[in-house]
Amino acid sequence: MKVVIIGASFAGIAAALEVRKKHPQATIILLEKQTTLGYIPNGLHLYWDNKIKDLNEARFVTTAQLDNEQIHYHLGVTVKKLNTKQKLVHYQAAENEDIMSYDKLIIAAGSRQLSEKITGSHHESVLKYKRYHEAQAALEKVADSQHITIIGGGQVGIEAADLLRRQEKQVTLIESMDYVLFKYLDQELILPLEEAMLKAGVTLKLRQTVSSIETESEQSVTVHLGNESVITDAVILGVNVRPHLTFLDEQIKLHMDQTIKVDQYLRTSAEDVFAVGDCIQLMFEPGEEREYVPLINNAVRTGIVAAANLLKPSIAFKGSLRTIGTHVFGHYIASTGMTEAESLFTNRAVKTVLQKIKVNSLPNAETVTIKWVYEAESKLLLGAQMISKANILEKINTLALAIQTKQTLEELKQKDYFFQPAYSQMLSTTNPVSWMGERVEEDEN
Ligand SMILES: Cc1cc2nc3c(=O)[nH]c(=O)nc-3n(C[C@H](O)[C@H](O)[C@H](O)COP(=O)(O)OP(=O)(O)OC[C@H]3O[C@@H](n4cnc5c(N)ncnc54)[C@H](O)[C@@H]3O)c2cc1C
């Protein structure tokens, strides 16, 4: 069996490694546009945070690992056209065009940072840094700039704002919603973060939508928002990524947002063609409405599931809880599943509880504020959000598993856990017992 995979980032690499495990005899070929392999998209943040000394250290896979698994890869190769009836991939390598046949095709061509709604966002002085060469260029431009304007208060934008303030850059952050990180957290959890951002000197422009960006010279960029303009040295585009799939044929059906339609086994409408990662929409759980959730964990997990379904549909994709975790402006922030704000757009009756709990049994223990979102009648856990000055990030993975395995709050109260006074309290943070800590708020909608 010859398996061709378009795109050698998280989804493509995960798919290739899993195909190798499942099909030791298969010929596996990755076709990748970039000339280097496995760059981690927020490598620039690792560099600014002094966690790596060189951008090139931000890699999640090496060519040696692929060689070991006898996975072939062609770097610097761009797929131009598909013919899914004849099972052919047309691609360009340097000056040459070539054609490759396949038995099974996995499209893992991901997404790019570009906003169709913001005129001028394609300009190279509007910094994007998902790819290695883009990160190199952004690194230089930011080093030469004093005032940086960030468009978008998602994870990328907030992390960039924090890291740039630490370099004493002047930072303006523009967000069209009422508060930052709105996709992942309810507003009351974000208030301490926004306070910390203002205290750190970030100019925060909320409820403002950027319409266009004008680049007059190498040195200066003007960002237009409503009746106002911001003149700045550099702009970072932190808005949502989008797929860019110009090579598909008409057999492959798309959603309105240009993502590829797939079934629960990640099969596209073309025979023997699968799509994974940032190319597709995902549902919260099987049967729910789909949405676009471009995250690395989704890319990796969909890659693994597609590989398992190559010969016959055997494993359905379980869905995405949009789990995130980060450390910004001195706060660890994590979220999984449904927020209360989001629940208003579903037909579920939801209740929430906000608790403030000490993270260990020591006298000066930090607290974590945790918000539980659950189904009113069944008490099924639907979502959880946390903010703390202590590193609570790993705890969100426990709660993601609790949601995936359909635990109720009653069941979670009995979740087994360790006790060690320096690291825990008499109850684990993720056991939602009402008398633990301070119950800040209880709500029903
Ligand atoms: C700055 C930034 C930081 C981020 N940080 C995080 C984070 O910390 N955590 C997180 O969960 N998510 C993060 N994300 C989102 C994350 O990058 C994506 O969800 C993830 O990279 C998706 O993986 P993928 O393999 O589906 O696609 P991509 O990573 O987009 O990879 C697709 C690959 O396909 C190749 N390709 C595309 N078209 C062709 C073609 N025609 N021919 C050949 N090759 C092609 C591309 O060159 C690319 O290598 C971040 C995004 C950005 C922009």
The ligand as an SDF file (V2000), in Angstrom:
LIG
                    3D

 53 58  0  0  0  0  0  0  0  0999 V2000
    1.9500   31.5780   15.9780 C   0  0  0  0  0  0  0  0  0  0  0  0
    1.1170   30.3500   16.2780 C   0  0  0  0  0  0  0  0  0  0  0  0
    1.3220   29.6630   17.4640 C   0  0  0  0  0  0  0  0  0  0  0  0
    0.5510   28.5490   17.7670 C   0  0  0  0  0  0  0  0  0  0  0  0
    0.7410   27.9230   18.9560 N   0  0  0  0  0  0  0  0  0  0  0  0
   -0.0460   26.8660   19.2880 C   0  0  0  0  0  0  0  0  0  0  0  0
    0.0970   26.2240   20.5600 C   0  0  0  0  0  0  0  0  0  0  0  0
    0.9410   26.5930   21.3960 O   0  0  0  0  0  0  0  0  0  0  0  0
   -0.7300   25.1960   20.8420 N   0  0  0  0  0  0  0  0  0  0  0  0
   -1.6730   24.7410   19.9460 C   0  0  0  0  0  0  0  0  0  0  0  0
   -2.3930   23.7980   20.2540 O   0  0  0  0  0  0  0  0  0  0  0  0
   -1.8010   25.3220   18.7350 N   0  0  0  0  0  0  0  0  0  0  0  0
   -1.0220   26.3620   18.3880 C   0  0  0  0  0  0  0  0  0  0  0  0
   -1.1850   26.9570   17.1600 N   0  0  0  0  0  0  0  0  0  0  0  0
   -2.0930   26.3270   16.1770 C   0  0  0  0  0  0  0  0  0  0  0  0
   -1.2690   25.2240   15.4740 C   0  0  0  0  0  0  0  0  0  0  0  0
   -0.1890   25.8170   14.8350 O   0  0  0  0  0  0  0  0  0  0  0  0
   -2.0740   24.4270   14.4430 C   0  0  0  0  0  0  0  0  0  0  0  0
   -3.2760   23.9790   14.9980 O   0  0  0  0  0  0  0  0  0  0  0  0
   -1.2540   23.2240   13.9770 C   0  0  0  0  0  0  0  0  0  0  0  0
   -0.0250   23.6380   13.4570 O   0  0  0  0  0  0  0  0  0  0  0  0
   -2.0140   22.4270   12.9250 C   0  0  0  0  0  0  0  0  0  0  0  0
   -1.2130   21.3870   12.4710 O   0  0  0  0  0  0  0  0  0  0  0  0
   -1.4370   20.7840   11.0190 P   0  0  0  0  0  0  0  0  0  0  0  0
   -0.4240   19.7030   10.8580 O   0  0  0  0  0  0  0  0  0  0  0  0
   -2.8660   20.4550   10.8000 O   0  0  0  0  0  0  0  0  0  0  0  0
   -1.1580   21.9810   10.0170 O   0  0  0  0  0  0  0  0  0  0  0  0
    0.0450   22.9900    9.8410 P   0  0  0  0  0  0  0  0  0  0  0  0
    0.8860   23.0550   11.0570 O   0  0  0  0  0  0  0  0  0  0  0  0
   -0.5170   24.2210    9.2680 O   0  0  0  0  0  0  0  0  0  0  0  0
    0.9430   22.2490    8.7540 O   0  0  0  0  0  0  0  0  0  0  0  0
    0.5480   22.0210    7.4380 C   0  0  0  0  0  0  0  0  0  0  0  0
    1.7650   21.6860    6.6260 C   0  0  0  0  0  0  0  0  0  0  0  0
    1.3700   21.4560    5.2730 O   0  0  0  0  0  0  0  0  0  0  0  0
    2.2760   22.1010    4.4010 C   0  0  0  0  0  0  0  0  0  0  0  0
    1.5720   22.4030    3.1540 N   0  0  0  0  0  0  0  0  0  0  0  0
    0.5090   23.2440    3.0030 C   0  0  0  0  0  0  0  0  0  0  0  0
    0.1170   23.2700    1.7080 N   0  0  0  0  0  0  0  0  0  0  0  0
    0.9330   22.4140    1.0340 C   0  0  0  0  0  0  0  0  0  0  0  0
    1.0450   22.0320   -0.3170 C   0  0  0  0  0  0  0  0  0  0  0  0
    0.2100   22.5170   -1.2480 N   0  0  0  0  0  0  0  0  0  0  0  0
    2.0310   21.1580   -0.6570 N   0  0  0  0  0  0  0  0  0  0  0  0
    2.8920   20.6550    0.2780 C   0  0  0  0  0  0  0  0  0  0  0  0
    2.8270   21.0030    1.5900 N   0  0  0  0  0  0  0  0  0  0  0  0
    1.8570   21.8630    1.9420 C   0  0  0  0  0  0  0  0  0  0  0  0
    2.6880   23.3550    5.1590 C   0  0  0  0  0  0  0  0  0  0  0  0
    3.9360   23.8620    4.6880 O   0  0  0  0  0  0  0  0  0  0  0  0
    2.7610   22.8370    6.5890 C   0  0  0  0  0  0  0  0  0  0  0  0
    4.0350   22.3810    6.9420 O   0  0  0  0  0  0  0  0  0  0  0  0
   -0.4270   28.1000   16.8520 C   0  0  0  0  0  0  0  0  0  0  0  0
   -0.6390   28.7950   15.6580 C   0  0  0  0  0  0  0  0  0  0  0  0
    0.1160   29.9130   15.3770 C   0  0  0  0  0  0  0  0  0  0  0  0
   -0.1600   30.6420   14.0920 C   0  0  0  0  0  0  0  0  0  0  0  0
  1  2  1  0
  2  3  1  0
  2 52  2  0
  3  4  2  0
  4  5  1  0
  4 50  1  0
  5  6  2  0
  6  7  1  0
  6 13  1  0
  7  8  2  0
  7  9  1  0
  9 10  1  0
 10 11  2  0
 10 12  1  0
 12 13  2  0
 13 14  1  0
 14 15  1  0
 14 50  1  0
 15 16  1  0
 16 17  1  0
 16 18  1  0
 18 19  1  0
 18 20  1  0
 20 21  1  0
 20 22  1  0
 22 23  1  0
 23 24  1  0
 24 25  2  0
 24 26  1  0
 24 27  1  0
 27 28  1  0
 28 29  2  0
 28 30  1  0
 28 31  1  0
 31 32  1  0
 32 33  1  0
 33 34  1  0
 33 48  1  0
 34 35  1  0
 35 36  1  0
 35 46  1  0
 36 37  1  0
 36 45  1  0
 37 38  2  0
 38 39  1  0
 39 40  1  0
 39 45  2  0
 40 41  1  0
 40 42  2  0
 42 43  1  0
 43 44  2  0
 44 45  1  0
 46 47  1  0
 46 48  1  0
 48 49  1  0
 50 51  2  0
 51 52  1  0
 52 53  1  0
M  END
$$$$
